[in-house]
């Protein structure tokens, strides 16, 4: 009996130590953060100004630098994250929180009118902040992106090049409707890396992981972060493939649609 008691205590102690270790790893990972040179974010805004209008570029810049939930913190190079905002949740609606449809930004309510969580809530917030009441619920055609099939990468490229506009919400679902594979991001602009075409997108990571025992979302500081990335269509497929992607079309009916600007090149 004494041996069983000792073994039981040893197991409990091991679990406690392992849990503390995971918490420490999360905090350390969260402290690593990320950044983007100011010149690169400014180049994105310049591209939007050139291809669309200065007004649309300014609206995106406001979400980059000045919002209470801006992509970057005050130094304009460090991405917003659990660590960079002083060890607190950087976006108030993580996957582990209750579904929300509004936040208070600089003292004003931003209500996008659709209950959502994590990355999806952030993408709706971004699009609504840019387009306001002009925001549309119209969905583009859905394009399946296969990690291994370049033909689907080309289909997705056509979708992005023909329908995605700065500040619009890109959304993905899996065929199995498995929530771990769902994701949202914000389209910013097209571009090139070397001789490969692609695009910039911003997103919020969701702030959580799935607990394998309960199958529920659990907040993790290391997952509470924003980012902007450049994707070639190949790298996008490798990262976010095996999903159906579409665009919430917003730009066409907005105040920016008739503004002077160049056609995206």
N, C-alpha and C positions, 0 to 999 in steps of 0.2 A: 504493500500500500504506500509506504514511504517513497519507494522508487517511482511509482506512478505519479505521486504528488510532485516529486522533483522534476520528472519529465514534463509534466503539465506546466509547471512554472517556467521551465526552460523554453518551451514552445511559446508561451505568452510573452516572455522577455524578448525572444527573437522577433516576434511580430511587432512589438513596440519599437524596438531598435530599427527594424526595417522601415516602419512607417515614418519615424523621425528622419531616417536617411533620405527617403523619398521627398519629404518636405524640404530638407536642406538642399537636395538636388534641384527641386523646383525653384527655390529662391535664388540659387546660384545661376541657374539657366536664365531666369528672368532678369538677372542683373547684367547679363551679357548684352542684351538689347540689340540695336542695329542702327545704322545711319545711312545717309545718302549725301554726297557732296551738294552744297547749295547750287553749284553750277548746273548739276543734272536736273534738279527740280525746277530751276529757272528755265532750263532748255525745254522741259515739258510744257511749261506755261507759254513760252515763246512760240512753240509749235502750235498750240491751241489758238493763240492770237493770230498767227499767220494763216492757219487753215480755216478758222471760223471767225472769231471777232475778239477784240480786246475785252469787251464786256463779259463774254463767256470765260475767257482766261482769268479775269478778275474774280469771277464767281468761284472758280475752282481754286484760285490762290487763297481765297478766304478760308476754304476748307483745309488747305495745306497748312496755313500758318496762324490764323486768327481765331478760329472757333474754339470753344471750350473742349471740343473733341477733335482738334486739328490733327492731321497726320503727323506733324512734327511738333516738338515742344519748342520753347522760346528761342533756343539757339538756331532753329530753322534747319538743322541737319540731323538731329537725333529723332528717331521714330518714337511716337508715344507708346508707352508700355507700362506695365506694373512698376518696374524699377524707375523709369525716367519721370514718372509723376509722383515719386516719393513713397512707393510701396503701398499703393492703393489701386483699386480696380480702375482701369483707364477708360473703359466704355461701360456704361451702367446696365446694359442688357446683354450679359454673357449667355451662353447656351444653358447655364445652370440656373439662371434667373427666371422669374415669371415673364411670360410673353408681354411685350410692350409695343406701343405704337407711337410713343412720343418721348421727348427729352426736353430739358430746359437748357438752352444754349445762350449764354450771355444775357440771361434774364428773360429771354423770350421762349415761349413754347414752340417747338418744332414738332408738328403732329402729321405724320405721313399716313395715318389712318388705316394701317393694316398691321395686325398683331404679328410680331416676328421676334426672333432671337438672334443673338450673336452677329455673325457676318452678314446675315440677311437684314437684320435691323439696321446695322451700320450702313449698308449699301442703300437702303431705302432713305435713311437720314441724309446721306450725301446727295442722292439724286433730288430729294425734296428741297434741300438747302440750295441747290443750284437752280432748280426749275420751278420751285414753289407750286402754286395751284395749277400750273401747266402740266404737272406730272401726269403721265398717262399710265393706265394699266394694260395697254395693248402689248401683247407678247409677239415677238417675231416667231418665225418658224424655229423648230427645235432641231438642232444638229447633233448627231451622236459623234463623239470624238473617241476613237479607238487608239489605245496607246501604241499599237503595233501596225496600224494600217495608215500609210501616208495619204491614201485617197481621202480619208475622213479629215485629215489635217487640212487638206485643200478645201474641203467643204466648209470647215470652220473658218478658214482664212477669208473665204467669200462672205460668210456671215459677218465677220468683224469689219471687213473693208467696205461692205455695202450698207450696214445697218447700225453699227456701234458709233456713238458720238460721245464727246467728253462729258463725264459726269453721269452717264447712264449705267444702269444696274445690269450686270451680267449674272445669270443664275443657272445653276446646274442641278440636275436630278439624275439619279442612277436608274437603270431599268428595274432594279429590284426595289426601288424606293427606300433603300436603306439610308437612314438619316446620317450615318457617318460619311456617306459619299456626297451629300448635298453641300453646296457651297455657293457663296455670292462674292462678287468683287465689283469694283467700280472701274469702268473703262476710262482711260485718260487720253491717249492718242496713239496713233500708229508711228512706226519709226523703223530704223535699221540698226543692226549690230553687225558691223563688217558689211558683208554682202547679203545678209539674211534679213528678210522682212519680219516684222513682229509688232508688238504693241506694249505699252505701259499700262499697268493696272494697279490699283490700290485695294487693300482689303484689311479687315480685322480678323484675327485668327480664330475668334470664337471664345477664347478664354478658358477652355475646358478640355477634359479628356473623358472618355467613357469608362466608368467603373465596371470592370469585368464581372463582378459579383452581382451588382444590382442592375446593370445595363442602363444606368442613369448618368447624366452629365455631372461632373464634379469640377469645380473651379480649380485651376492651377496657374500660379503666377507666371510660369514659363510660357504659357499659351496666351497670356493676356498682352497682346502686342499688335501694332499696326505695321504695315509695310507697303512699299511701292517696288514693283519688280518689272523688269523688261523680259518679255517672253518672245522667243521665236515660236513659230507655230509647232515646230518639233518639240521644243522644250516644254511648251504648254501641254502638249499631248502626253508627254512622259510624266508630267507632274499632276495634271488634272484630267487625264483621259479616262475612258470607260464611264463616261457620263454624257447626258444630253444637256447641251447648253443652248440658251436663248438670251435675247436682249429684251428688257422692258423698254419699248420705244417711247421716248420722252421728247427728244429734241425737235422732231418734225412739227409739232403743234405749239412750240414754245416761242417766246419773244426773240430768241436768238436765231431762229431759222432763216429769217430774212435779212440778217445783219451781213454786211460785206465781209468777204473773206475768200481765201483761195480754196480750191478743191484739194482734198488730202492727196498727197503724192506718195 
